[in-house]
Amino acid sequence: MFRGSMVALVTPMSADDSVDYDSLQRLVDFHVENGTSAIVSMGTTGESATLDMPEHCEVMRRTVEMAKGRIPVIAGTGANSTTEAIDLTQCARDGGADACLLVTPYYNKPTQQGLYLHYRKIAETVDIPQILYNVPGRTVCDMLPETVARLAVVPNIVGIKDATGDLNRLQAMQSQIADEVFEFFSGDDETGTEFMLCGGHGVISVTSNVAPKAMAEMCVAALAGEREKAEAANAPLTGLHSQLFLEANPIPVKWALAEMGRVFDCR
């Protein structure tokens, strides 16, 4: 369903701490114009954990509206409450999102069986393609390849964003998942190029917020298996990949976008 450079889009804010929808429209247009393959609205970089539910649903809905079918929109709808995740996923479906991205339940520290039951319940309740999201560095919850393989056969679950940065994870999941439709996305910009060269389908990227065209070109080469071209395209981005995580995401990337004049400078 999805391939290439997918931006983990920031949620721009105004001086009064409300969502800046004018800037959001400009950001959506910026990505359409520069070759981004899909927009992830209200993921970690979009500050999903800090917007309230009405804001969360409205940002997802408005992003779909602003995209106008020019680019797919994947809505971040994960939560540490299964009921809340279902409600957010239903909001995304009602708002016209193309798919949902669901982070592992943070803080709760569920077992692997608990993760399986959580995701299966959401998939059985809301009819929309769903992408698992494993980022143990943020959630203190690690979804193991064996659990991903169990979930890969559940209808509606179509892929995973793996943000561990461990390429052995990709190989472990590939060896256990026979479904050719199931998609693997990197959630780690520093290893994203190699992830795709090893058979991954794309990267859900923070760097794409500030360098969408360069990221799109790198992804095209990597997905074509053109190692030298992909590595050459990635080389100028390596500093950005690390510098955008000098502080907790999304602080650095929002600073960079403010410096570029693309979002309001809230400092």
C-alpha positions as CSV (number, residue, x, y, z in Angstrom):
1,M,0.0,0.0,0.0
2,F,2.8,2.4,0.9
3,R,6.3,2.9,-0.3
4,G,9.2,5.3,0.1
5,S,9.6,8.5,2.1
6,M,6.7,9.0,4.5
7,V,7.0,12.1,6.7
8,A,6.2,11.9,10.4
9,L,4.6,15.4,10.2
10,V,4.9,17.9,13.0
11,T,1.8,19.6,14.4
12,P,2.4,23.4,14.1
13,M,1.2,25.5,16.9
14,S,0.2,29.2,17.3
15,A,1.3,31.7,20.0
16,D,-1.8,30.8,22.0
17,D,-1.0,27.1,21.9
18,S,-3.8,26.2,19.5
19,V,-3.1,24.3,16.3
20,D,-1.8,26.5,13.5
21,Y,-3.9,25.2,10.6
22,D,-2.6,27.7,8.1
23,S,0.9,26.4,8.6
24,L,-0.3,22.9,8.5
25,Q,-1.8,23.5,5.1
26,R,1.5,24.9,3.9
27,L,3.4,21.9,5.2
28,V,1.0,19.5,3.4
29,D,1.5,21.4,0.2
30,F,5.3,21.4,0.8
31,H,5.4,17.6,0.9
32,V,3.2,17.1,-2.1
33,E,5.4,19.4,-4.1
34,N,8.6,17.7,-3.0
35,G,7.8,14.0,-3.6
36,T,6.9,12.7,-0.2
37,S,5.1,9.4,-0.6
38,A,2.7,9.7,2.4
39,I,2.0,11.9,5.4
40,V,1.8,10.5,8.9
41,S,-0.5,12.8,10.9
42,M,-0.5,12.8,14.7
43,G,2.4,10.3,15.3
44,T,5.0,10.8,17.9
45,T,6.5,13.8,16.0
46,G,3.0,15.2,15.7
47,E,2.7,15.2,19.5
48,S,-0.1,12.7,19.7
49,A,0.5,12.1,23.4
50,T,-0.1,15.8,24.4
51,L,-3.1,16.9,22.2
52,D,-6.5,16.1,23.7
53,M,-8.8,13.8,21.8
54,P,-10.9,16.5,20.0
55,E,-7.7,18.2,18.8
56,H,-6.2,14.9,17.8
57,C,-9.3,13.9,15.7
58,E,-9.5,17.4,14.2
59,V,-5.9,17.5,13.1
60,M,-6.3,14.1,11.4
61,R,-9.5,15.1,9.7
62,R,-8.1,18.5,8.5
63,T,-4.9,16.9,7.3
64,V,-6.9,14.5,5.1
65,E,-9.0,17.5,3.9
66,M,-5.9,19.5,3.1
67,A,-4.2,16.6,1.2
68,K,-7.2,16.5,-1.2
69,G,-6.3,13.0,-2.4
70,R,-2.9,14.2,-3.7
71,I,-1.0,12.2,-1.1
72,P,-2.0,9.3,1.3
73,V,-2.6,10.2,4.9
74,I,-1.8,7.7,7.7
75,A,-3.3,8.7,11.0
76,G,-1.5,8.1,14.3
77,T,-4.2,6.5,16.6
78,G,-2.3,4.5,19.2
79,A,-2.9,4.9,22.9
80,N,-2.1,3.0,26.1
81,S,-5.9,2.4,26.5
82,T,-7.4,-0.1,24.0
83,T,-10.7,1.8,24.2
84,E,-9.1,5.1,23.4
85,A,-7.1,3.6,20.6
86,I,-10.3,2.2,19.1
87,D,-12.0,5.6,19.4
88,L,-9.1,7.4,17.7
89,T,-8.9,4.8,15.0
90,Q,-12.7,5.2,14.3
91,C,-12.1,9.0,14.2
92,A,-9.4,8.5,11.6
93,R,-11.6,6.2,9.5
94,D,-14.6,8.6,9.7
95,G,-12.2,11.4,8.7
96,G,-11.1,9.6,5.5
97,A,-7.6,8.5,6.5
98,D,-6.0,5.9,4.3
99,A,-4.5,3.9,7.2
100,C,-3.7,4.1,10.9
101,L,-0.4,3.9,12.8
102,L,-0.7,2.4,16.3
103,V,2.1,2.8,18.8
104,T,2.6,0.1,21.4
105,P,0.8,0.9,24.7
106,Y,3.2,3.1,26.6
107,Y,3.7,3.1,30.4
108,N,1.6,0.0,30.9
109,K,4.4,-2.4,30.0
110,P,2.1,-5.1,28.6
111,T,3.2,-8.7,28.0
112,Q,3.5,-10.0,24.4
113,Q,0.1,-11.7,24.8
114,G,-1.3,-8.4,26.0
115,L,0.1,-6.7,22.9
116,Y,-1.5,-9.3,20.7
117,L,-4.9,-9.0,22.3
118,H,-4.7,-5.1,22.2
119,Y,-3.9,-4.9,18.5
120,R,-6.3,-7.8,17.5
121,K,-9.2,-6.1,19.3
122,I,-8.6,-2.8,17.5
123,A,-8.3,-4.5,14.1
124,E,-11.5,-6.5,14.6
125,T,-13.4,-3.4,15.7
126,V,-12.4,-0.8,13.1
127,D,-12.3,-1.6,9.4
128,I,-9.3,0.3,8.2
129,P,-5.7,-0.8,7.3
130,Q,-3.5,-0.7,10.4
131,I,0.2,-0.4,10.9
132,L,1.9,-1.6,14.1
133,Y,4.5,0.8,15.6
134,N,7.3,-0.4,17.8
135,V,9.5,2.3,19.4
136,P,10.7,0.9,22.8
137,G,13.0,3.9,23.4
138,R,9.9,6.0,23.9
139,T,7.3,3.5,25.2
140,V,9.4,1.1,27.4
141,C,7.5,-1.6,25.5
142,D,9.2,-3.9,23.0
143,M,7.0,-5.9,20.5
144,L,9.1,-8.9,19.6
145,P,9.2,-10.4,16.0
146,E,7.2,-13.4,17.2
147,T,4.4,-11.2,18.2
148,V,4.5,-9.2,15.0
149,A,4.3,-12.5,13.1
150,R,1.2,-13.5,15.0
151,L,-0.4,-10.1,14.2
152,A,0.6,-10.2,10.6
153,V,-2.2,-12.7,9.9
154,V,-4.9,-10.6,11.5
155,P,-7.1,-8.9,8.9
156,N,-6.5,-5.1,8.6
157,I,-3.0,-5.3,10.0
158,V,-0.9,-4.5,7.0
159,G,2.6,-3.6,8.2
160,I,4.9,-2.4,11.0
161,K,7.0,0.7,11.6
162,D,10.1,-0.5,13.5
163,A,12.0,2.3,15.2
164,T,14.6,0.1,17.1
165,G,17.3,0.8,14.5
166,D,18.3,-2.8,14.7
167,L,18.5,-4.3,11.2
168,N,18.5,-7.8,12.7
169,R,14.9,-7.2,13.7
170,L,14.0,-6.7,10.1
171,Q,15.6,-10.0,9.1
172,A,13.9,-11.8,12.0
173,M,10.5,-10.5,11.0
174,Q,11.0,-11.3,7.3
175,S,11.9,-14.8,8.2
176,Q,8.7,-15.3,10.2
177,I,6.2,-13.5,8.0
178,A,5.4,-15.2,4.7
179,D,2.7,-12.7,3.7
180,E,4.1,-10.7,0.7
181,V,1.5,-8.0,1.3
182,F,2.8,-7.2,4.9
183,E,5.0,-4.1,4.7
184,F,8.1,-3.1,6.8
185,F,8.9,0.5,7.5
186,S,11.9,2.0,9.2
187,G,11.2,4.5,12.0
188,D,14.9,5.3,12.3
189,D,16.4,7.8,9.8
190,E,20.0,6.8,10.5
191,T,19.5,3.2,9.4
192,G,16.6,3.8,7.0
193,T,18.7,3.5,3.9
194,E,20.1,0.2,4.8
195,F,16.7,-1.0,6.0
196,M,15.2,-0.5,2.5
197,L,18.3,-2.0,0.8
198,C,17.6,-5.1,3.0
199,G,14.0,-5.4,1.8
200,G,12.1,-2.8,3.7
201,H,9.4,-0.8,2.0
202,G,10.1,2.7,3.2
203,V,10.9,5.0,6.1
204,I,8.6,7.0,8.3
205,S,10.9,9.9,8.7
206,V,11.6,12.9,11.0
207,T,14.2,14.2,8.6
208,S,11.7,14.4,5.8
209,N,10.1,17.3,7.6
210,V,13.0,19.5,6.7
211,A,14.5,17.8,3.6
212,P,11.6,16.1,1.8
213,K,13.0,16.1,-1.7
214,A,16.4,14.7,-0.7
215,M,14.7,11.9,1.4
216,A,12.4,11.1,-1.4
217,E,15.3,10.7,-3.9
218,M,17.2,8.5,-1.5
219,C,14.2,6.3,-1.0
220,V,13.6,5.8,-4.7
221,A,17.2,4.7,-5.1
222,A,17.1,2.4,-2.1
223,L,13.9,0.7,-3.1
224,A,15.3,0.1,-6.6
225,G,18.3,-1.7,-5.0
226,E,20.7,0.9,-6.2
227,R,23.1,0.9,-3.2
228,E,25.7,3.4,-4.5
229,K,23.1,5.9,-5.5
230,A,21.1,5.5,-2.3
231,E,24.2,5.9,-0.1
232,A,25.3,8.9,-2.1
233,A,21.9,10.5,-1.7
234,N,21.9,9.7,2.1
235,A,25.4,11.0,2.8
236,P,24.5,14.7,3.0
237,L,21.6,13.8,5.3
238,T,23.6,11.9,7.9
239,G,24.2,15.0,10.0
240,L,20.5,15.9,10.0
241,H,19.5,12.4,11.0
242,S,21.5,12.7,14.2
243,Q,21.1,16.4,14.9
244,L,17.3,16.2,14.8
245,F,17.6,14.0,17.9
246,L,20.0,16.1,20.0
247,E,17.0,16.7,22.2
248,A,13.8,14.8,22.5
249,N,11.8,14.7,19.3
250,P,10.0,16.9,18.1
251,I,11.9,19.8,19.8
252,P,14.8,19.9,17.3
253,V,12.7,19.4,14.1
254,K,10.2,22.1,15.2
255,W,13.2,24.5,15.9
256,A,14.5,23.7,12.4
257,L,11.2,24.3,10.7
258,A,10.8,27.6,12.6
259,E,14.3,28.6,11.4
260,M,13.1,27.8,7.9
261,G,10.1,30.0,8.3
262,R,7.7,27.1,7.8
263,V,6.1,27.1,11.3
264,F,5.6,29.8,14.0
265,D,8.6,30.3,16.3
266,C,7.1,29.5,19.7
267,R,10.3,30.2,21.7
